[in-house]
Every structure is written in structure tokens, then in C-alpha cells.
Amino acid sequence: SSTFGQVRREAASPADQRPLLRAWHDLGLLLCSRCSRKEKVELGATPANYDAIKLQEIKEGVRYLEQAVDGRARVLGNLHVGTIDSIHALAFGLGEANRLDDAISCIRHVVVVRRRMLGERHLDFLRSSELEGLLRLRKLERKGDGALEIEVVETMEYLLRMMEENEE
């Protein structure tokens, strides 16, 4: 529980916290990942309560990912690869929870950092750019915002150019 996490964080040295922070990252990502309705029903969920169960799992996953981001930023630094990985995962989780503005804000930060640190041809940068495009498309589908549509199209065109350049 988060109470245990709070006590553990304060009592452990930074080196001792790394496995706990990794566990929060992995557990949060697992809880936010989609699993099919059929798999959930086989695990005891009824079709009627599947969505409520999945939303609760996603919210719990986001809480773990937020703890991982906070802890990794404190222990490893804001620009450490582990911290950036957790922010990417948090953006994914926030998107699954339909907190699209928060998700886009997180992934935008990751894209900027990865572009600067890794370059535009690095797979991690491309994956983050892809997630940003998908989140922006999901937001567009929900709101029908014309200004956002232009931004989404530009993002997707950019990704296509990058993929074409990597194939050459």
C-alpha cells in the first residue's frame, strides 16, 4: 500500500530504493495495460462490471507510476533514463485513464528530453513520439478541436518522415 511505500521511502537509502521504484514502475505499467474482456471474465469479472474493474486497475496503476516518477526523480535525477522511462509509462497510464491533457503534457516532456539526449532516430524517441501522436488523436476524437487536428496531422507527418528516413 502507499503507506508502506511512504515508510519504506523515508527509511531506505537511495541505492536501496531502486528495486522498490522499479517494482512500482513495473506494477503500474502492468495495471494500466489493457487486457481483453474475455481474459477478465475468465478471471471472475462479469461483462457488466468489466469496465469498472479495469478503470480501478488503471487508476491504481497510475498511482504506482506517479510514485515511481517522484521517487526516481528524487533518487536518480530528473533526466535519468529510468525517470524518463517512468514518465513515458505514466503518460501511457494517464491516457488509459482518459486523462488526456495530463498524458499529453507528460509525453511532450519525454519527447523533448529524448530528442535532445538521444536524437530523432533513436527508437525510444520514436516510441515516445508515436505515443504523443496517439494521445493527441484520441483527444481529437473526443473533442473535435480543429487546432489540435492540425497539430496531430503535423505530428503524424513528422513520424512518417522519420520512418521513411530510417528505412533508407
N, C-alpha and C positions, 0 to 999 in steps of 0.2 A: 504494500500500500504506500501511498505518498508519505504518510507519517514515518514509516520505516525509512523511506528514501531520504527524508529530511534529516533524520537522526544519523543515518549512515553517511550522508554527505558531509556533515559537520565533523564527524568523528574520524574519518579516514583521511590519510594523506593523499595528495594529488595522484601519485602513482597507484595507490590502492583503489582509487575511484574509477580508473579507466575501464576495468571489466564491468563495473556496475553501469557506467554510462553507455558502454557498448550494448549491454543487455537491454537497457531502456530503449536505445535506438532500434535494436532488432525486434523487440516485443512490440513497440509502437508501430513499426512498419508492417509487421505480421498482422496486427489487429486492423490496420487500415486497408490492407489488401482485400480485394474482392474475392469472395468465394461464391460459387454458384448456389442458387436457391435449392437445387437438388441435393447438394452436399450438406447444406444446413438442415434440410428436412430429414436427411438420413441421420444427422446428429441430434435430432429431437425437436427441432423447430417446426412449427406448423406454418403452412403457407401464409396464414393470416398474420402471424407475428414475426415473420422473417425480417421484414424491413425495420421494425423496431429493434430487434436484436442486433442487426447489422449496424444500425446507426449508433447504438450504445457501444458496440465494439469499436467503431471508428472514433467516437468521442474519447473513449479510454485510450486508444492508440495515440491520438493527438496529444493527450496529457503526457504520456510517456515520451513522445517525441519532443515536446516542449521542455521536459526535464532534461532530456539528452542534450538539446541545443544549449540550454542555460549552463549545464554542468560542463559540457565540452568547451564552451566559450571561456568559462572561468578557468578550467584546468589546462586546456590546450592552446587557447587563444582564439580570437575571432576569425582569423584567416587560415587556421589549421585545416587540413584536408578532412579530418574527422568531423570538425564543426560544420564545415560546408556540406559534407555528406548528410549530416543530420538536418540541416536547414532544407536541403533538397527533399529529404524524406518528409519533413514537416509540411512543406508546400504540397506534396502529394496527398498527405493525410488531410490537410485543410481543404483541398479540392474534393476529396471523397466526402467530406462533411458538408460540402456545398458552401464553405466559407471562401468564396472565390476571390474576393478583394484581398483578404489576408494571404491566400495562397499565391496570388499573382505577385504581391509585394515581396514575399519570401523568395520565390523563384527568380524574380527580377534581380534581387541582390546576388543570388548564386550565379546567375548568368554573367553579371558584370564582373564578379570576382574571378570566375573560371575563364572568362575571355582574357582578362588581364594576366592571370597567372599561368594558364595552360595554352592559350591560343585558340583560334577559331576552328582548328582542325582536330582538336582533341575530342575523343569520344565522350568524356564526361561533360564537356561544354555542349556538345551536340545533343546529348540526352537532356540536359537542363533546358536548352533552347526548345527542344521538342515538347517538354512538359509545359513550358511557358505558352507555347502556341496552343496546345490542347486546352489549357485552363482558360485562355482568352477566348477560344472558340466556344467552350462551354458557357462562359459568361455572355458571349454574344447571343448564343441560342436562347438564353434565359431573358435577356433584356432587349435585344434588337437595337442596340446602340450603333448608329451609323459611324460615329467617330471611332469607336472600338473596332468596327468592321475593317476600316482602313488599316488600323494598326495590326490586326490579325492577319490580313492579307499580306502586309509587308513582312511580318514575321515568318509566315509560311513561305513566301517567295525567297526570303533570305535562306531559310533552311534548305529549300530545293537547290539554290545556287551552291550552298556548301556541299551538299551531297553530290552534285554533279562534278564539282571540283575535286572531291575526294576520289571519284571514280577514274579521273584522268591520270 
